[in-house]
Amino acid sequence: MLKPIRTEAQYEDALERIYELMQLDPEPATGAGDELEILSLLVKEYENAHYPVPKPHPIEAIKFRLEQLGLPESELNRILGSRSRKSEILSGQRKLSLEMIRQLNRELKISAEVLIQAY
């Protein structure tokens, strides 16, 4: 019977069971497939509560996203409005404005939640 994961021992047991189920490669919407899906959700919830991953620094997120998309830093000139503004943002001399956050979110698909953090 599936239950919420409340302890580290239960978490370890759930990971072990997930591994066993994955070895079976169950089809979705079968008993084993449903068990794997539900256990995965329970483990994810436990990990979010006990092992949270910090959000990246806004400037690092911008640089990383540009790299992911294969875009040069100069692309920020267009998005942010000017070369000098881009330089000030990337060097930390200027903070992102609300409009810049909106543009970066729209153009680069960077989460606004990451961009609005204090830095």
ChimeraX attribute file (.defattr): number of C-alpha atoms within 10 A of each C-alpha:
attribute: neighborCount
match mode: 1-to-1
recipient: residues
	/A:1	3
	/A:2	9
	/A:3	9
	/A:4	13
	/A:5	19
	/A:6	10
	/A:7	10
	/A:8	11
	/A:9	10
	/A:10	15
	/A:11	19
	/A:12	13
	/A:13	13
	/A:14	19
	/A:15	15
	/A:16	12
	/A:17	16
	/A:18	19
	/A:19	13
	/A:20	12
	/A:21	17
	/A:22	13
	/A:23	9
	/A:24	10
	/A:25	12
	/A:26	15
	/A:27	11
	/A:28	12
	/A:29	10
	/A:30	10
	/A:31	10
	/A:32	17
	/A:33	17
	/A:34	14
	/A:35	19
	/A:36	23
	/A:37	14
	/A:38	15
	/A:39	22
	/A:40	16
	/A:41	13
	/A:42	19
	/A:43	19
	/A:44	15
	/A:45	14
	/A:46	19
	/A:47	14
	/A:48	11
	/A:49	10
	/A:50	10
	/A:51	10
	/A:52	9
	/A:53	9
	/A:54	7
	/A:55	11
	/A:56	13
	/A:57	14
	/A:58	23
	/A:59	18
	/A:60	12
	/A:61	16
	/A:62	22
	/A:63	15
	/A:64	13
	/A:65	15
	/A:66	17
	/A:67	12
	/A:68	9
	/A:69	9
	/A:70	9
	/A:71	12
	/A:72	10
	/A:73	15
	/A:74	13
	/A:75	14
	/A:76	23
	/A:77	14
	/A:78	10
	/A:79	18
	/A:80	19
	/A:81	13
	/A:82	13
	/A:83	16
	/A:84	11
	/A:85	17
	/A:86	21
	/A:87	16
	/A:88	13
	/A:89	17
	/A:90	19
	/A:91	11
	/A:92	12
	/A:93	9
	/A:94	12
	/A:95	17
	/A:96	23
	/A:97	13
	/A:98	12
	/A:99	10
	/A:100	15
	/A:101	21
	/A:102	18
	/A:103	17
	/A:104	20
	/A:105	17
	/A:106	13
	/A:107	11
	/A:108	15
	/A:109	12
	/A:110	18
	/A:111	15
	/A:112	16
	/A:113	11
	/A:114	18
	/A:115	25
	/A:116	15
	/A:117	12
	/A:118	9
	/A:119	10
